[in-house]
Amino acid sequence: MKSVLKNFINGILTIVPIILVIYVTYKTFMFLDSLLGNVLKPYLQERYIPGIGLLTTIVLITILGWLSTRFITGSFIKLIDRLLEKTPFVKTVYSVIKDTVHSFLGEKKSFSKVALVTIPGTNMKSLGFITTENLKAFHEPLSEHVAVYVPQTFQVAGFTFLIPKTEVEIIDVKPEDAMKFILSGGMTSSNGQQKSVNENSR
């Protein structure tokens, strides 16, 4: 029975991550494909092939990106941008989405610096990510502070802390490694150490 139970657990450890990755990848693909796929299906009918919607979306985004660099179309897009930024309520939603997209894909990416901060009144440390280093434009007294986003374990939600620059330590760790470490509750580090031990023992 111990052997059967051990093999069953090994099966779960092996198969479940693979199944979940396939499921998430499939759901993501279907969602992205449906963005324009639902528009194209009535016209193509039986000729529609899964993936055409996603490919069309990528091509359309690329064309729009190219048009944004042209004088006439670029000016038109900038005009729409200004209108959205001045429309009540819409400007709040638009600015949040725009800033979030720019933080991940823009030239000045956020989450590119991993920060180590000390919890006040304790010797405990917490990992986070520098999201904004220039808070002076937001509020003058915060000119010597930085915004640090600290995710919570096993979920994407987190907290944003405004911390004095002198109390933030930037560490040489890849952002993706830090995120995996936080979201897994530190288990990825243990797995990495275990792999290193196993490789060194061979």
SULQUI-V428379 format. One record per backbone hydrogen bond with DSSP energy under -1.0 kcal/mol. NH is the residue of the N-H (numbers start at 1). CO is the residue of the C=O. E is the energy in kcal/mol with one decimal. If there is no record, write none. Layout:
nh/co/e
NH/CO/E
NH/CO/E
This chain:
nh/co/e
5/1/-2.8
6/2/-2.4
7/3/-2.3
8/4/-2.3
9/5/-2.4
10/6/-2.5
11/7/-2.2
12/8/-2.1
13/9/-2.8
14/10/-1.7
15/11/-3.3
16/12/-1.8
19/15/-2.9
20/16/-2.7
21/17/-2.2
22/18/-2.4
23/19/-2.6
24/20/-2.8
25/21/-2.6
26/22/-2.5
27/23/-2.7
28/24/-2.5
29/25/-2.4
30/26/-2.8
31/27/-2.2
32/28/-2.5
33/29/-2.6
34/30/-1.6
37/33/-1.4
38/34/-1.4
40/36/-2.0
41/37/-2.4
44/40/-2.6
45/41/-3.4
47/44/-2.3
48/45/-1.6
52/49/-2.3
55/51/-2.7
56/52/-2.7
57/53/-2.1
58/54/-2.3
59/55/-2.4
60/56/-2.7
61/57/-2.5
62/58/-2.2
63/59/-2.4
64/60/-2.6
65/61/-2.3
66/62/-2.1
67/63/-2.8
68/64/-1.8
69/66/-1.3
70/67/-1.2
74/70/-1.7
75/71/-2.0
76/72/-1.9
77/73/-2.4
78/74/-2.2
79/75/-1.9
80/76/-2.0
81/77/-2.2
82/78/-2.4
83/79/-2.2
84/80/-2.4
85/81/-1.8
90/88/-2.9
91/87/-2.8
93/89/-1.6
94/90/-3.1
95/91/-2.4
96/92/-1.8
97/93/-2.3
98/94/-3.0
99/95/-2.7
100/96/-2.2
101/97/-2.5
102/98/-2.5
103/99/-1.9
104/100/-1.1
105/101/-2.6
106/102/-2.1
109/107/-1.0
110/103/-3.0
111/130/-1.5
115/128/-2.7
116/169/-3.1
117/126/-2.6
119/124/-2.5
122/119/-1.9
126/117/-2.4
128/115/-2.3
129/149/-2.1
130/113/-2.1
131/147/-2.5
132/147/-1.1
139/135/-2.8
142/139/-2.1
143/140/-1.7
145/142/-2.0
146/163/-2.6
147/132/-3.1
148/161/-3.1
149/129/-2.9
150/159/-3.4
152/157/-2.6
154/183/-1.5
155/152/-1.4
159/150/-2.3
161/148/-3.0
163/146/-2.4
165/144/-2.7
167/164/-1.8
168/165/-1.4
169/116/-2.0
171/114/-2.2
173/171/-1.9
178/174/-2.4
179/175/-2.5
180/176/-2.1
181/177/-2.2
182/178/-2.4
183/179/-2.8
184/180/-1.7
185/182/-1.5
186/181/-3.0
190/186/-1.2
191/187/-2.3
192/188/-2.3
193/189/-2.4
194/190/-2.3
195/191/-2.3
196/192/-2.0
197/193/-2.3
198/194/-2.4
199/195/-2.6
200/196/-2.4
201/197/-1.6
